[in-house]
Amino acid sequence: MTEEIQLVEQLVRGSGSAFKKIYDIYSPLIYNNIRKIVHPISEAEDLLQEVFTCLWQQRETIDPEQPISNWLFVVSYNKSVSYLKRKLRQRIDYTPQIDGALFIEEEPLDEELYIEKEIFLQKAIERLPAHKRKVIQLYYFEHKDCDTIAIELNLTVSSVRFYLKQAKGILRDAVYSNRMFSGTGIGVGITILFLLLNC
């Protein structure tokens, strides 16, 4: 029996120390996953606490034979997407370009399909011209502002914003044209659309 299975079994039985150990082990990883989707630090920290509160509340339903990291990943992803849905409702007026299916209730996450979509998006980013790819990487994944990126890449701020706009257009077209992102489930689509529609 692995140490993780033992920890989860103790958690299921209500062990506070097991819960703390799981939190200490996995919270940095789960926080980083949340931050890939949710930029504001305070919101990401709140979502992290929600994930582990949910873990404690639902501990009796956890299967110790399944990796606890998978459970935490799925819950953190779903909570992050729910956060984005709320922000989208607040910040984006309806236009013909935005599919009303974005606001249909979220379907349970299909982990394999999510991985396929993430790989597709990563490849789409990799196909960007090098300067646009670097700007996207720094802005969305390293959470740097346009002024900082301009200094780091020796560009003007207006050039950084122009490259962002062009790269977002390319990625948006890739998302809209790919059949994996069609249908009623928004999955990763809402994540990338939020990133692409908000600069």
C-alpha positions as CSV (number, residue, x, y, z in Angstrom):
1,M,0.0,0.0,0.0
2,T,1.5,3.3,-1.1
3,E,1.9,6.3,1.3
4,E,-0.7,8.3,-0.7
5,I,-3.3,5.6,-0.4
6,Q,-2.7,5.4,3.3
7,L,-3.1,9.2,3.5
8,V,-6.3,9.2,1.6
9,E,-7.7,6.4,3.6
10,Q,-6.9,8.4,6.8
11,L,-8.5,11.5,5.2
12,V,-11.7,9.5,4.4
13,R,-11.9,8.5,8.1
14,G,-11.6,12.2,9.1
15,S,-8.0,12.6,9.9
16,G,-7.0,16.3,10.1
17,S,-3.3,15.5,10.0
18,A,-3.8,13.5,6.8
19,F,-5.7,16.4,5.3
20,K,-2.9,18.8,6.2
21,K,-0.3,16.6,4.6
22,I,-2.3,16.3,1.4
23,Y,-2.7,20.1,1.4
24,D,1.1,20.6,1.9
25,I,1.9,18.2,-0.9
26,Y,-0.6,19.2,-3.5
27,S,-1.6,22.9,-2.8
28,P,1.4,24.4,-4.8
29,L,0.6,22.2,-7.8
30,I,-3.1,22.9,-7.7
31,Y,-2.5,26.7,-7.2
32,N,-0.3,26.7,-10.3
33,N,-3.0,25.0,-12.3
34,I,-5.6,27.6,-11.1
35,R,-3.2,30.5,-12.0
36,K,-3.0,29.2,-15.5
37,I,-6.7,30.1,-15.8
38,V,-7.4,32.7,-13.1
39,H,-5.0,35.7,-13.1
40,P,-5.9,37.7,-10.0
41,I,-3.8,36.3,-7.2
42,S,-6.5,36.9,-4.5
43,E,-9.1,35.1,-6.6
44,A,-6.7,32.2,-7.3
45,E,-6.0,31.9,-3.6
46,D,-9.7,31.9,-2.7
47,L,-10.3,29.2,-5.3
48,L,-7.5,27.1,-3.9
49,Q,-9.1,27.3,-0.5
50,E,-12.5,26.3,-2.0
51,V,-10.9,23.2,-3.6
52,F,-9.5,22.0,-0.3
53,T,-12.7,22.9,1.6
54,C,-14.5,20.8,-1.0
55,L,-12.0,17.9,-0.5
56,W,-12.7,17.9,3.3
57,Q,-16.4,18.1,2.9
58,Q,-16.5,15.3,0.3
59,R,-13.8,13.2,1.9
60,E,-16.1,10.2,2.5
61,T,-16.8,10.0,-1.2
62,I,-13.1,9.8,-2.2
63,D,-11.8,6.5,-3.6
64,P,-8.4,5.9,-2.0
65,E,-7.4,3.7,-5.0
66,Q,-7.6,6.7,-7.4
67,P,-4.8,9.3,-7.4
68,I,-6.0,12.2,-5.2
69,S,-4.1,14.6,-7.6
70,N,-6.6,13.8,-10.3
71,W,-9.6,14.6,-8.1
72,L,-8.0,17.9,-7.0
73,F,-7.1,18.8,-10.6
74,V,-10.6,18.2,-11.9
75,V,-12.3,20.1,-9.0
76,S,-9.8,23.0,-9.3
77,Y,-10.4,23.2,-13.1
78,N,-14.1,23.2,-12.7
79,K,-14.1,25.9,-10.1
80,S,-11.7,28.0,-12.2
81,V,-14.0,27.7,-15.2
82,S,-17.0,28.6,-13.1
83,Y,-15.1,31.7,-12.0
84,L,-14.4,32.6,-15.7
85,K,-18.1,32.1,-16.6
86,R,-19.1,34.6,-13.9
87,K,-16.5,37.1,-15.2
88,L,-17.6,36.6,-18.7
89,R,-21.2,37.4,-17.8
90,Q,-20.0,40.6,-16.1
91,R,-17.6,41.8,-18.7
92,I,-18.6,40.7,-22.2
93,D,-21.7,42.0,-23.9
94,Y,-23.4,39.6,-26.2
95,T,-22.2,39.8,-29.8
96,P,-22.8,37.4,-32.8
97,Q,-19.2,36.2,-32.4
98,I,-19.9,34.8,-29.0
99,D,-21.8,31.6,-29.0
100,G,-24.7,31.5,-26.5
101,A,-23.6,27.9,-25.7
102,L,-20.9,29.5,-23.6
103,F,-23.5,30.1,-20.9
104,I,-25.0,26.5,-20.8
105,E,-24.3,24.7,-17.5
106,E,-20.9,23.1,-17.4
107,E,-20.8,19.4,-18.2
108,P,-18.5,17.2,-16.1
109,L,-14.9,17.5,-17.2
110,D,-13.9,14.7,-19.6
111,E,-10.2,14.5,-18.6
112,E,-9.0,12.8,-21.8
113,L,-10.8,15.4,-24.0
114,Y,-9.4,18.2,-21.8
115,I,-5.9,16.9,-22.4
116,E,-6.5,16.7,-26.1
117,K,-7.7,20.3,-26.1
118,E,-4.8,21.5,-24.1
119,I,-2.3,19.8,-26.4
120,F,-4.1,21.3,-29.4
121,L,-3.8,24.8,-27.8
122,Q,-0.2,24.3,-26.9
123,K,0.6,23.3,-30.5
124,A,-1.4,26.3,-31.8
125,I,0.7,28.6,-29.6
126,E,3.9,26.8,-30.7
127,R,3.0,27.5,-34.4
128,L,2.9,31.3,-33.7
129,P,5.8,33.4,-35.0
130,A,8.5,33.4,-32.3
131,H,8.0,37.1,-31.2
132,K,4.3,36.6,-30.9
133,R,4.6,33.3,-29.1
134,K,7.0,34.9,-26.6
135,V,4.6,37.8,-25.9
136,I,1.7,35.3,-25.3
137,Q,3.9,33.2,-23.0
138,L,5.0,36.2,-20.9
139,Y,1.6,37.8,-20.8
140,Y,-0.8,34.9,-20.2
141,F,1.4,32.3,-18.5
142,E,4.0,34.3,-16.6
143,H,1.4,37.1,-15.9
144,K,3.7,40.0,-16.9
145,D,2.2,43.3,-17.9
146,C,2.8,45.0,-21.3
147,D,5.3,47.5,-19.9
148,T,7.4,44.7,-18.3
149,I,7.3,42.6,-21.5
150,A,8.4,45.6,-23.6
151,I,11.5,46.1,-21.4
152,E,12.3,42.4,-21.4
153,L,12.0,42.0,-25.2
154,N,13.3,45.4,-26.1
155,L,10.1,46.4,-27.8
156,T,7.7,49.4,-27.5
157,V,4.6,48.9,-25.5
158,S,2.5,49.5,-28.6
159,S,4.4,46.7,-30.4
160,V,3.7,44.3,-27.5
161,R,0.0,45.2,-27.6
162,F,0.0,44.8,-31.4
163,Y,1.6,41.3,-31.2
164,L,-0.9,40.3,-28.5
165,K,-3.8,41.4,-30.7
166,Q,-2.5,39.5,-33.7
167,A,-1.6,36.4,-31.8
168,K,-5.0,36.3,-30.1
169,G,-6.7,36.6,-33.5
170,I,-4.7,33.6,-34.8
171,L,-5.5,31.5,-31.7
172,R,-9.2,32.6,-31.7
173,D,-9.5,31.4,-35.3
174,A,-7.9,28.1,-34.4
175,V,-10.2,27.6,-31.5
176,Y,-13.4,28.5,-33.4
177,S,-12.4,26.3,-36.4
178,N,-11.5,23.2,-34.4
179,R,-14.2,20.6,-34.0
180,M,-13.1,19.6,-30.5
181,F,-14.3,23.0,-29.3
182,S,-17.8,22.7,-30.8
183,G,-20.9,21.5,-29.0
184,T,-22.6,22.5,-25.8
185,G,-19.7,21.7,-23.4
186,I,-17.4,24.7,-23.1
187,G,-14.4,22.8,-21.5
188,V,-11.1,24.5,-22.3
189,G,-12.8,26.6,-24.9
190,I,-14.1,29.1,-22.4
191,T,-10.7,29.4,-20.8
192,I,-8.9,30.2,-24.0
193,L,-11.8,32.5,-25.2
194,F,-11.5,34.4,-22.0
195,L,-7.8,34.8,-22.5
196,L,-8.2,35.8,-26.1
197,L,-11.1,38.2,-25.6
198,N,-9.5,40.1,-22.7
199,C,-6.2,41.9,-22.9
